């Protein structure tokens, strides 16, 4: 496979996964406000993937990548990433709280 095509497919895949988690955050937040753990877990997952992607994108292109691939705002992406940095293993943390 051409590496340029593979790179484009990989970028689309990561954006798709990030947006899938972001959609779950918004769904839980608006539909089931009491489902805070599900919303936090989805935000953590999105943040974790955003951090991985941010390391792959040149610093000067990060905002452009978000605008072209992320369905939320740059501020929301930053919140997701902050959560992912603060909680190394959300699966254990959420299960302990539930």
N, C-alpha and C positions, 0 to 999 in steps of 0.2 A: 504494500500500500504506500502510496505517496505520503511522505511525512507531513506535508502541508495539509493534505486532506485529513490525515489522522489527527493533526493538531486542531483543526476546525471541529471535527467530530468530538474530540475530547472537551473542547471549550463549550460546545453545545450541551454535552452530557453533564458537565459540572453545573452549568447554569440551570439546566432542567432540574437537577437534584436540589440545588439551593432554593429555587423557586417553589419546588414541591414542599419543602420544609417551611418556607415562609407562608405559603397558602394555609398550611395547618396551623401556624401561629395565629394568623388572622381569623381563621374559622373558630378555633377554640376561644380566642379572646372575645369575639363578638357573639358567638352562639351559646357558649357555655362558660361564662365568666368564672364559675366555681371550679372549672377544670384547669386550675392554675398549673398543676404539674405537667399536664399534657402540653400546654402552651409553652412552658419553660423548656421542656425537653425538645420540642420542635425548634424553638429559637436557638437552643444550644447546638442542635445538629446543623442548622443553617449557618450559625457562627463558625462552627468547626470547619465546614466546607469553604466558607468565605475566607478563613485564615489560610487554608491550603491554596486557594486560588490566588489570593493576594501575594503570596510568595512567588507565584509563577508569572505575575504581571509586573512590568516595569512600574516603578513608583509613579512616574508622571502619567501613566495610562490607567491607573486604578479607577479614578472617577469615571473615565470614559467606559471602562469595562462595566462598572456598576450600572451606568446609564443605559448601556446596550444590552445587558444581560439580566440584571436583577430587577424584580418587579416592585421592590420597596424603595425607600429613599436611602441616600447615603447615611443619614443619621440612624435609620433602622439597622442598616448593615453594621454600623459601628456598635450599636447596642448588642446585636447578636454576637459579634466578635468579642466584645468585652465580656459577655457572659461565658463564652467558650474558653477564654483565657482564665477567668476567675474560677471556673469549676472544671478541673481536669477530667473527671469522670462522672458525667451527669447521670449515667445509668445507676451507679451505686448511690449517689446522693439522693436521687428522686425516690428510689426504692426505700431508702432509709427513712425518708420523710413520710412516705405514703402509709 
